[in-house]
Amino acid sequence: MKLSRSATVSDFFAKLISDFDYDEKTKAYILSIFDKYTTSSSDLSKNSLTLLFFDAQNTNDFIKYQNIGDWVLYAKSILPASLSDASADYYITIGRVSYLSCYHIMNERWELYKNLSDDFVYITNNISRRFAVG
């Protein structure tokens, strides 16, 4: 993947997912995840995802679920080695259930979160594959 010297991280990821078979809202959301983690302020790598997920379940907190889903999607896509404390299936389940929980908390009005849950493996595998090649 060839980018100009003035290209941004957002430009890189936009090009990476440009031909994904999703609507523009879903692609924009996926891009926002990569923008979110260009700084370390949102980094969950030093936290126990199990404890964070347990807390999200106890409080039924949309933002907590969203942050978990976003972090796992990001890490699974471009930093899979950082998710080594449990099985790959465990992390996939945490990510999918987090997004599905967001969908339910919003009274099933934001189809985006259902799509992220349903297609979590497809999305992370395709980004990971393209990132490795890019």
Rosetta silent file (secondary structure, phi, psi, omega in degrees, C-alpha in Angstrom):
SEQUENCE: MKLSRSATVSDFFAKLISDFDYDEKTKAYILSIFDKYTTSSSDLSKNSLTLLFFDAQNTNDFIKYQNIGDWVLYAKSILPASLSDASADYYITIGRVSYLSCYHIMNERWELYKNLSDDFVYITNNISRRFAVG
SCORE:     score description
SCORE:     0.000 S_00000001
   1 L     0.000  121.595 -177.096    0.000    0.000    0.000 S_00000001
   2 L  -101.461  125.495  176.591    1.577    3.251   -1.172 S_00000001
   3 L  -126.896  153.118  177.334    0.858    6.498    0.701 S_00000001
   4 L   -72.988  165.016  179.844    2.368    9.924    0.336 S_00000001
   5 L   -64.488  -25.521 -178.826    4.710   11.283    2.988 S_00000001
   6 L   -88.680    1.731  179.942    1.999   13.670    4.135 S_00000001
   7 L   -65.657  146.842  179.760   -0.499   10.846    4.684 S_00000001
   8 L  -100.237  172.530  174.621   -1.871   10.465    8.186 S_00000001
   9 H   -59.497  -40.780  178.294   -2.605    7.373   10.238 S_00000001
  10 H   -60.351  -41.971  178.268   -6.270    7.943    9.388 S_00000001
  11 H   -61.163  -42.319  179.893   -5.411    7.994    5.672 S_00000001
  12 H   -59.247  -50.342 -178.185   -3.535    4.711    6.053 S_00000001
  13 H   -71.668  -32.635  176.565   -6.443    2.934    7.744 S_00000001
  14 H   -61.365  -43.136  177.851   -9.024    4.523    5.444 S_00000001
  15 H   -66.771  -37.669 -178.999   -7.163    3.058    2.478 S_00000001
  16 H   -60.642  -37.414 -176.601   -6.798   -0.250    4.308 S_00000001
  17 L  -110.251   12.073 -174.037  -10.572   -0.700    4.695 S_00000001
  18 L   -57.351  -32.740 -177.801  -11.768    1.273    1.658 S_00000001
  19 L  -101.764   14.344  173.391  -13.156   -1.785   -0.111 S_00000001
  20 L   -61.438  142.631 -178.206  -14.811   -3.369    2.935 S_00000001
  21 L   -86.358   64.134  179.471  -18.392   -4.291    2.112 S_00000001
  22 L  -134.395  160.186  175.981  -19.926   -2.030    4.770 S_00000001
  23 L   -70.514  167.149 -176.254  -21.874    1.193    4.766 S_00000001
  24 H   -63.588  -32.672  179.495  -20.005    4.444    5.319 S_00000001
  25 H   -64.323  -42.323  179.729  -21.142    4.713    8.966 S_00000001
  26 H   -66.844  -44.100  177.866  -19.605    1.355    9.831 S_00000001
  27 H   -62.007  -41.553  179.269  -16.356    2.163    8.035 S_00000001
  28 H   -63.168  -38.469  178.777  -16.232    5.557    9.763 S_00000001
  29 H   -65.569  -44.872  178.830  -16.727    3.876   13.139 S_00000001
  30 H   -59.797  -42.777  177.583  -13.935    1.375   12.470 S_00000001
  31 H   -62.326  -37.844  179.703  -11.657    4.263   11.445 S_00000001
  32 H   -63.794  -30.229  177.261  -12.561    6.123   14.640 S_00000001
  33 H   -63.842  -44.611 -179.703  -11.319    3.129   16.635 S_00000001
  34 H   -68.700  -34.454  173.911   -7.889    3.397   15.027 S_00000001
  35 H   -64.147  -40.499 -178.011   -7.841    7.158   15.620 S_00000001
  36 H   -58.978  -36.293 -175.245   -8.787    6.548   19.251 S_00000001
  37 L  -100.135   17.270  172.686   -5.742    4.348   19.818 S_00000001
  38 L   -75.151  -14.904  173.086   -3.144    6.551   18.115 S_00000001
  39 L  -118.532  162.642 -176.620   -2.453    7.828   21.620 S_00000001
  40 H   -86.116    0.193 -176.273   -1.995    5.771   24.751 S_00000001
  41 H   -65.521  -24.657 -179.950   -4.737    7.528   26.749 S_00000001
  42 H  -104.046    3.597 -175.524   -7.319    4.894   25.732 S_00000001
  43 L   -63.739  125.046  177.866   -4.951    1.920   25.915 S_00000001
  44 L  -105.459    9.678 -173.336   -6.375   -1.009   27.867 S_00000001
  45 L   -63.921  -22.876 -179.486   -3.358   -3.284   27.440 S_00000001
  46 L   -95.759    2.781 -179.955   -2.304   -2.977   31.076 S_00000001
  47 L  -103.394  155.624  172.875   -5.793   -3.729   32.383 S_00000001
  48 L   -80.890  114.569  178.466   -7.479   -7.056   32.950 S_00000001
  49 H   -64.714  -29.537  177.567  -10.145   -7.314   30.270 S_00000001
  50 H   -63.375  -46.489  179.326  -11.888   -9.904   32.416 S_00000001
  51 H   -68.326  -39.410  177.494  -12.242   -7.440   35.296 S_00000001
  52 H   -62.925  -41.772  179.664  -13.241   -4.613   32.959 S_00000001
  53 H   -66.830  -41.760  177.014  -15.861   -6.845   31.347 S_00000001
  54 H   -58.527  -44.337  178.060  -17.131   -7.976   34.757 S_00000001
  55 H   -63.640  -42.965  178.379  -17.489   -4.321   35.760 S_00000001
  56 H   -61.109  -40.451  178.392  -19.308   -3.491   32.505 S_00000001
  57 H   -64.643  -43.142 -178.362  -21.712   -6.376   33.151 S_00000001
  58 H   -66.374  -32.525 -177.759  -22.373   -5.274   36.737 S_00000001
  59 H  -100.990  -10.839 -175.783  -23.069   -1.677   35.744 S_00000001
  60 L    49.652   48.108 -173.218  -24.549   -2.380   32.293 S_00000001
  61 L   -95.259  117.446 -178.744  -22.515    0.603   31.125 S_00000001
  62 H   -55.665  -50.050 -176.382  -22.561    1.364   27.388 S_00000001
  63 H   -61.450  -40.817  179.286  -19.232    3.255   27.407 S_00000001
  64 H   -64.216  -45.484  177.114  -17.445    0.465   29.270 S_00000001
  65 H   -61.963  -44.019 -178.854  -18.721   -2.151   26.823 S_00000001
  66 H   -60.453  -46.231  179.825  -17.882    0.084   23.877 S_00000001
  67 H   -61.828  -39.293  178.270  -14.321    0.672   25.109 S_00000001
  68 H   -65.761  -49.753  178.646  -13.773   -3.062   25.606 S_00000001
  69 H   -57.507  -45.537  179.825  -15.155   -3.923   22.174 S_00000001
  70 H   -62.465  -44.410 -178.688  -13.095   -1.178   20.546 S_00000001
  71 H   -64.004  -44.671 -178.120   -9.891   -2.192   22.308 S_00000001
  72 H   -66.458  -39.901  177.626  -10.250   -5.870   21.446 S_00000001
  73 H   -61.098  -46.547  179.103  -11.081   -5.066   17.798 S_00000001
  74 H   -61.224  -54.020 -176.521   -8.040   -2.800   17.586 S_00000001
  75 H   -64.319  -43.102 -179.816   -5.659   -5.164   19.367 S_00000001
  76 H   -63.975  -31.596 -178.074   -6.923   -8.281   17.583 S_00000001
  77 H   -77.594  -45.079 -173.721   -6.527   -6.499   14.240 S_00000001
  78 H  -125.106   -9.993  177.963   -3.041   -5.022   14.535 S_00000001
  79 L  -132.359   50.403 -173.348   -1.528   -6.106   17.865 S_00000001
  80 H   -58.625  -27.555  179.402   -2.652   -9.725   18.290 S_00000001
  81 H   -66.878  -20.489  179.685    0.433  -10.615   20.343 S_00000001
  82 H   -75.376  -12.806  178.007   -0.767   -8.184   23.013 S_00000001
  83 L  -104.958   73.041 -173.149   -3.745  -10.469   23.649 S_00000001
  84 L  -118.953    2.704 -177.562   -1.841  -13.412   25.042 S_00000001
  85 L   -83.112  -10.850  179.575   -3.249  -13.945   28.534 S_00000001
  86 L  -147.893 -177.348 -178.522   -6.138  -16.092   27.273 S_00000001
  87 L   -74.045  159.258  176.433   -7.240  -17.927   24.139 S_00000001
  88 H   -59.525  -39.515  179.236   -8.062  -16.153   20.885 S_00000001
  89 H   -62.401  -36.062  177.971  -11.653  -17.385   21.240 S_00000001
  90 H   -60.362  -49.248 -179.136  -11.899  -15.738   24.655 S_00000001
  91 H   -65.765  -39.175  177.059  -10.930  -12.341   23.265 S_00000001
  92 H   -60.636  -44.742  179.913  -13.231  -12.731   20.279 S_00000001
  93 H   -62.890  -44.259  178.529  -16.107  -13.556   22.623 S_00000001
  94 H   -59.459  -45.264  179.285  -15.356  -10.565   24.881 S_00000001
  95 H   -63.909  -47.980 -178.250  -15.295   -8.254   21.853 S_00000001
  96 H   -64.049  -45.980 -178.537  -18.451   -9.664   20.284 S_00000001
  97 H   -66.893  -34.795  177.564  -20.454   -9.719   23.523 S_00000001
  98 H   -62.118  -47.289  178.661  -19.339   -6.169   24.348 S_00000001
  99 H   -67.114  -38.639  177.870  -20.655   -4.857   21.027 S_00000001
 100 H   -64.566  -36.279  176.559  -23.825   -6.934   21.306 S_00000001
 101 H   -64.202  -40.370  175.490  -24.363   -5.482   24.778 S_00000001
 102 H   -58.842  -43.789  179.602  -24.062   -1.964   23.314 S_00000001
 103 H   -59.882  -45.063 -179.544  -26.699   -2.912   20.759 S_00000001
 104 H   -70.288  -40.180  178.467  -29.082   -4.152   23.460 S_00000001
 105 H   -59.526  -35.543  179.780  -28.468   -1.194   25.787 S_00000001
 106 L   -86.826   23.794  178.367  -29.485    1.094   22.912 S_00000001
 107 L    54.052   36.165  176.427  -32.757   -0.863   22.561 S_00000001
 108 L    57.136   35.403 -179.944  -31.488   -2.464   19.352 S_00000001
 109 L   -97.224  -24.501 -179.178  -31.590    0.868   17.516 S_00000001
 110 L  -103.011   91.606 -178.448  -27.945    1.090   16.442 S_00000001
 111 H   -57.536  -25.970  178.925  -27.499   -1.720   13.937 S_00000001
 112 H   -50.180  -46.311 -176.830  -23.820   -0.769   13.759 S_00000001
 113 H   -70.027  -32.835  174.691  -23.101   -2.542   17.054 S_00000001
 114 H   -66.537  -42.456  178.155  -24.923   -5.686   15.970 S_00000001
 115 H   -62.596  -42.080  178.540  -22.883   -5.695   12.755 S_00000001
 116 H   -62.826  -38.479  178.135  -19.641   -5.264   14.697 S_00000001
 117 H   -67.943  -50.490 -177.123  -20.612   -8.177   16.926 S_00000001
 118 H   -62.662  -38.172 -173.556  -21.768  -10.441   14.092 S_00000001
 119 L  -106.178   18.618 -175.450  -18.782   -9.681   11.850 S_00000001
 120 H   -53.493  -48.054 -177.843  -16.112   -9.291   14.529 S_00000001
 121 H   -66.559  -44.367  178.708  -13.949  -12.168   13.259 S_00000001
 122 H   -58.655  -47.742 -177.842  -14.298  -11.119    9.611 S_00000001
 123 H   -62.752  -51.294 -176.655  -13.367   -7.516   10.419 S_00000001
 124 H   -66.158  -40.475  179.325  -10.375   -8.330   12.625 S_00000001
 125 H   -64.535  -42.225 -178.869   -9.036  -11.029   10.301 S_00000001
 126 H   -69.466  -40.367  177.847   -9.290   -8.816    7.226 S_00000001
 127 H   -65.709  -43.884 -179.668   -7.671   -5.811    8.879 S_00000001
 128 H   -59.522  -46.564 -179.808   -4.937   -8.022   10.326 S_00000001
 129 H   -62.746  -45.022 -179.126   -4.237   -9.621    6.953 S_00000001
 130 H   -69.377  -37.673  179.614   -4.201   -6.267    5.142 S_00000001
 131 H   -63.549  -41.398 -179.707   -2.117   -4.614    7.844 S_00000001
 132 H   -64.930  -35.388 -179.115    0.519   -7.337    7.587 S_00000001
 133 H   -80.321  -37.500 -174.091    0.675   -6.917    3.810 S_00000001
 134 L   -55.702    0.000    0.000    0.362   -3.081    3.879 S_00000001
